[in-house]
Amino acid sequence: MASAPPILQLKDVKKSFGSLNAVDGVTLDIVEGELFTIVGPSGSGKTTLIRMLVGMDKPTSGDILLRGKRINDVPANQRPTCMVFQSLALFPHMTVGENVEYSAKCKGIPKKQRKEIGTRYLKLAHMPQSYYDKPVKKCSGGERQRVALARALAFEPEILFFDEPLSAIDYRLRKTLEKELKDIQRETGKTFVYITHSLEEAMVMSDRIGVMRDGKLAQIGSPSTIYTKPQDRFVTEFMGEVNTIPVSLADDGRLVSAELSASFTPPDALPGGFTSGVLIVRPEDMSFVNSANSANGAPENQVEGELFNEYLLGSRIQYQVRSAEMTFLIEELRADAVTRALGDKVTLTWRASDSMVFAE
């Protein structure tokens, strides 16, 4: 993917509303044929950014280039791009087929050819051909999602933009559509730019992810890189549940937690000039001390606590352990789980190499 040329480039793009910089100096290359996802909390600037990319808003400064050509002033209806909105924006008075054919009709394509185009893209979107003449207002939420996708594909854009299209549907259908969207993107080779607040969607679907905060891109990388090598505390905590321990650096090089009255071995590299900050460990990187992992001596880092609660997460179990004034989350595979009773005294452990340290 990295060897492919960029199809879309942003160069120091800003969008201001009075004194507020909703998008503040974003520079980004989106590679042709990739599925690039932008995630971030509410108010981070991701919707403002995609409105500029699709041509609904103009940047206050900076440049947006499509295949090397500046398109800041090109209106949305003159760009070779298409948007799938959260609201879907289907035409309620039309049938499924008429919705999908709409762009072809606007281009003056004869009816017979429009029907061929509509049939092809409905099939690609996993819609039965029997739905072609069905009123779109009689379709279910999932069916309308597929109609909106088929309509966007029928426009034959160079880039498809998606603004949280799956946020209003139930979990099981959303998981199905996530996989279908990724399959369709691979099959068509189109460039997809996807906006979502769902970290799970971003991790499942994306080739690369851009994490936004306060109008800036905090980090860009593959899902694996974003999750395992976050650049700062914000990205670490935003991209999944974590255990966060305030620590300071002792003279012997260990990390001291006043809250837990304990010290820990840090990972190999600490931030330059580090004196205090946080030690972060993800739940799946923590485990319970048992005879197997203590056979070769005391585990590297330990915390004692009391098992307070447990949550079944399909193939995994998540435990909540309370220690002093802190609460820890630990995950393990259900198949590997040992029966424990709530209230049991337990000891948690993790390898120093599985932890992350960030300065305040």
C-alpha positions in Angstrom: 0.0 0.0 0.0 2.8 2.4 0.8 4.3 2.1 -2.7 1.0 3.3 -4.3 0.8 7.0 -5.3 -1.3 9.4 -3.2 -4.6 10.2 -4.7 -5.6 12.8 -2.1 -3.2 15.2 -0.3 -3.8 17.8 2.4 -1.2 20.4 3.0 -1.4 22.4 6.2 -5.2 22.5 5.9 -7.0 24.8 8.4 -10.6 25.6 9.0 -11.5 28.4 11.4 -14.8 29.6 12.8 -13.9 32.9 14.4 -11.2 32.2 17.0 -11.8 28.4 16.9 -9.5 26.3 14.7 -11.8 23.3 14.1 -9.1 21.8 11.8 -5.6 23.1 12.7 -2.9 22.5 10.2 -3.6 19.0 8.9 -1.0 17.5 6.5 -1.9 14.1 5.1 -1.4 11.8 2.0 -4.1 9.2 1.3 -2.9 6.4 -0.9 -4.9 5.3 -3.9 -6.8 2.1 -3.2 -6.6 2.2 0.6 -9.2 2.3 3.3 -8.3 5.3 5.5 -10.2 5.9 8.7 -10.3 9.1 10.7 -11.3 8.6 14.4 -11.5 11.0 17.3 -13.7 12.2 20.1 -16.6 14.5 19.6 -15.3 18.0 18.7 -12.0 16.7 17.5 -12.6 18.1 14.0 -13.1 14.9 12.0 -16.5 15.9 10.5 -15.2 19.4 9.6 -12.3 17.8 7.9 -14.4 15.4 5.8 -16.8 18.3 4.8 -13.7 20.0 3.3 -12.5 16.9 1.6 -15.9 16.3 -0.1 -16.3 20.0 -1.1 -19.1 21.0 1.3 -16.8 23.6 3.0 -13.7 25.5 1.9 -10.5 25.5 3.9 -9.6 28.8 5.6 -6.0 28.1 4.5 -3.9 25.3 3.1 -4.4 23.2 0.1 -6.4 20.0 -0.8 -5.1 18.2 -3.9 -6.7 15.4 -5.9 -4.1 13.7 -8.1 -1.9 16.7 -7.8 -4.6 19.3 -8.7 -5.7 21.9 -6.2 -9.5 21.5 -5.6 -10.1 23.9 -2.7 -12.6 25.9 -4.8 -14.2 23.0 -6.7 -17.8 22.5 -5.5 -18.9 19.0 -4.3 -21.0 18.3 -7.4 -18.0 18.8 -9.7 -15.6 16.5 -7.9 -15.1 12.9 -8.8 -16.0 11.9 -5.3 -19.1 10.7 -3.5 -20.3 10.8 0.1 -22.4 8.3 2.1 -24.0 10.3 5.0 -25.0 9.0 8.4 -28.6 9.9 7.4 -28.0 8.1 4.1 -30.0 10.8 2.2 -32.0 8.4 0.1 -34.9 9.6 -2.0 -37.9 8.3 -0.1 -40.3 8.7 -3.1 -38.2 6.5 -5.3 -37.7 2.7 -5.5 -34.5 1.0 -4.6 -33.5 0.8 -8.3 -34.3 4.4 -9.0 -32.1 5.5 -6.1 -29.2 3.5 -7.4 -29.7 4.6 -11.0 -29.9 8.3 -10.0 -26.4 9.4 -11.0 -26.7 7.5 -14.3 -30.0 9.3 -15.0 -28.4 12.7 -14.3 -25.7 11.8 -16.8 -28.3 11.2 -19.5 -27.6 7.4 -19.8 -30.4 5.5 -21.5 -32.9 3.6 -19.3 -31.7 0.1 -20.4 -28.1 0.9 -19.5 -29.2 2.5 -16.3 -30.9 -0.7 -15.3 -27.7 -2.7 -16.1 -25.7 -0.3 -13.9 -28.2 -0.5 -11.1 -28.4 -4.3 -11.2 -24.6 -4.6 -11.1 -24.1 -2.3 -8.1 -27.0 -3.8 -6.1 -25.4 -7.2 -6.5 -22.1 -5.8 -5.3 -23.8 -4.4 -2.3 -25.4 -7.8 -1.5 -29.0 -6.7 -2.3 -31.4 -9.2 -3.9 -32.5 -8.2 -7.4 -36.1 -8.7 -6.3 -35.7 -5.5 -4.4 -35.1 -3.4 -7.5 -38.7 -2.1 -7.7 -39.3 -2.0 -4.0 -40.1 1.4 -2.5 -37.0 2.4 -0.5 -39.1 3.6 2.4 -40.2 0.0 2.9 -36.7 -1.2 3.3 -35.1 -2.0 6.7 -32.3 0.0 8.1 -29.6 -2.5 6.9 -31.2 -2.6 3.5 -31.2 1.2 3.2 -27.5 1.1 4.1 -26.8 -1.2 1.2 -28.9 0.9 -1.2 -27.0 4.0 -0.2 -23.7 2.2 -0.8 -24.9 0.9 -4.2 -26.0 4.4 -5.2 -22.6 5.8 -4.2 -20.7 3.1 -6.1 -22.9 3.6 -9.2 -21.7 7.2 -9.4 -18.3 5.5 -10.1 -16.3 8.0 -8.0 -12.6 8.0 -7.5 -13.0 8.3 -3.7 -15.9 7.4 -1.5 -16.3 9.3 1.7 -18.3 7.8 4.7 -19.5 9.9 7.6 -20.4 7.4 10.4 -22.8 5.4 8.1 -23.2 2.5 10.6 -23.7 4.4 13.8 -27.5 4.1 13.9 -27.9 0.3 13.4 -27.8 -2.6 15.8 -24.5 -4.3 16.8 -24.9 -7.6 14.9 -25.9 -5.9 11.6 -23.1 -3.4 12.0 -20.5 -6.1 12.3 -21.8 -7.8 9.1 -21.7 -4.5 7.2 -18.2 -3.6 8.5 -16.9 -6.8 6.8 -19.0 -6.3 3.7 -17.7 -2.7 3.3 -14.1 -3.9 3.6 -14.8 -6.8 1.1 -16.3 -4.3 -1.4 -13.4 -1.9 -1.0 -11.0 -4.7 -1.8 -13.1 -6.0 -4.7 -13.5 -2.6 -6.4 -10.1 -1.2 -5.5 -11.7 2.1 -4.7 -10.2 4.6 -2.2 -12.5 4.8 0.9 -12.1 7.5 3.5 -14.1 6.7 6.6 -15.1 8.8 9.6 -16.2 7.0 12.7 -16.2 7.4 16.5 -16.1 3.6 16.8 -12.6 2.3 17.6 -13.8 -1.3 16.8 -14.9 -0.2 13.3 -11.6 1.5 12.7 -9.5 -1.5 13.9 -11.6 -4.0 11.8 -11.8 -2.1 8.6 -8.8 0.1 8.1 -5.5 -0.1 6.2 -4.5 3.0 8.1 -6.0 5.1 10.9 -5.6 8.8 11.7 -6.5 9.8 15.2 -7.7 13.4 15.6 -7.5 15.6 18.7 -8.3 19.3 18.9 -8.2 19.7 15.1 -4.9 18.0 14.6 -3.8 14.5 13.6 -2.3 13.1 16.8 -1.0 9.9 15.0 -1.3 8.1 11.7 -0.5 4.5 11.2 -1.7 0.9 10.7 -4.3 -0.4 13.2 -1.5 -2.6 14.7 0.9 0.4 15.1 -1.7 2.7 16.5 -2.7 0.1 19.1 0.7 -1.3 20.1 3.0 1.7 19.6 0.9 4.8 20.4 2.8 8.1 20.4 1.2 9.6 23.5 -1.1 9.0 26.4 -4.1 10.4 24.5 -3.8 7.9 21.7 -3.1 5.1 24.1 -6.2 5.7 26.2 -8.4 6.6 23.2 -7.6 3.3 21.3 -8.9 1.0 24.0 -9.2 0.2 27.7 -6.0 0.6 29.8 -4.8 0.4 33.3 -3.1 3.7 34.2 -0.8 4.0 37.2 0.6 7.5 38.3 4.4 6.9 38.8 7.6 8.8 39.5 11.2 7.8 38.7 13.3 6.6 41.7 17.0 7.0 42.0 17.4 3.2 41.3 15.6 3.6 38.0 12.4 1.9 39.1 9.0 3.5 38.9 7.3 4.3 42.2 3.6 4.4 42.7 2.6 6.3 45.9 -1.1 5.1 45.5 -0.1 1.4 45.6 3.0 1.7 47.8 4.9 -0.3 45.2 7.6 0.0 42.6 7.9 -1.4 39.1 10.4 -2.3 36.5 9.9 0.2 33.6 10.1 -0.8 29.9 13.5 -0.4 28.3 13.1 3.1 27.0 11.7 6.0 29.1 10.8 9.4 27.6 13.7 11.8 27.6 14.0 13.7 30.9 11.2 11.6 32.5 10.7 12.2 36.2 7.0 11.6 36.6 4.0 10.5 34.6 1.9 7.4 34.1 2.6 3.7 33.6 0.0 2.1 31.3 -0.7 -1.6 30.8 -3.5 -2.9 28.6 -5.9 -5.5 30.2 -4.8 -8.3 27.9 -1.2 -7.8 28.9 -1.9 -8.4 32.6 -2.4 -11.8 34.1 -3.0 -13.4 37.5 0.0 -14.9 39.3 -0.2 -18.6 39.4 2.1 -21.6 39.9 2.9 -21.7 36.1 4.2 -18.1 35.8 5.8 -18.0 39.2 7.8 -21.2 38.9 11.0 -19.3 37.8 10.9 -16.8 40.6 8.8 -13.7 41.3 7.2 -12.2 38.3 8.6 -8.9 37.0 5.9 -6.6 38.2 3.1 -7.3 40.7 0.1 -5.7 42.3 -2.0 -7.4 45.0 -5.8 -6.8 45.2 -9.3 -8.2 45.5 -11.4 -9.7 42.7 -14.4 -7.4 42.6 -16.3 -8.4 39.4 -16.1 -10.3 36.2 -17.6 -9.8 32.7 -18.0 -12.4 30.0 -17.0 -11.1 26.6 -17.7 -14.0 24.3 -14.4 -15.8 24.0 -12.8 -13.7 26.7 -13.4 -12.9 30.3 -12.6 -9.4 31.8 -12.0 -9.1 35.5 -12.1 -6.1 37.7 -9.6 -6.1 40.6 -9.4 -3.4 43.2 -6.1 -2.5 44.9 -5.9 0.3 47.4 -7.8 3.2 45.7 -7.2 1.9 42.2 -9.2 -0.4 39.9 -7.5 -2.7 37.4 -9.0 -4.6 34.4 -7.5 -7.9 33.3 -8.6 -10.0 30.3 -7.9 -13.7 29.6 -9.3 -16.2 27.1 -12.3 -18.0 28.5 -10.7 -21.3 27.6 -7.7 -20.5 29.9 -9.8 -19.1 32.8 -9.4 -20.6 36.3 -12.5 -20.5 38.5 -12.2 -17.6 41.0 -14.7 -16.3 43.5 -15.6 -12.6 43.9 -13.8 -11.3 46.9 -10.7 -13.6 46.4 -7.3 -12.1 47.1 -5.3 -12.1 43.9 -2.0 -11.0 42.6 -1.6 -9.4 39.1 1.5 -9.4 37.1 2.8 -8.0 33.7 6.1 -7.9 31.8 7.9 -4.6 31.8 8.1 -4.8 28.0 4.3 -4.9 27.8 3.9 -1.6 29.5 4.1 2.0 28.3 5.3 5.1 30.1 4.3 8.7 29.3 5.4 12.0 31.0 2.8 14.3 32.4 
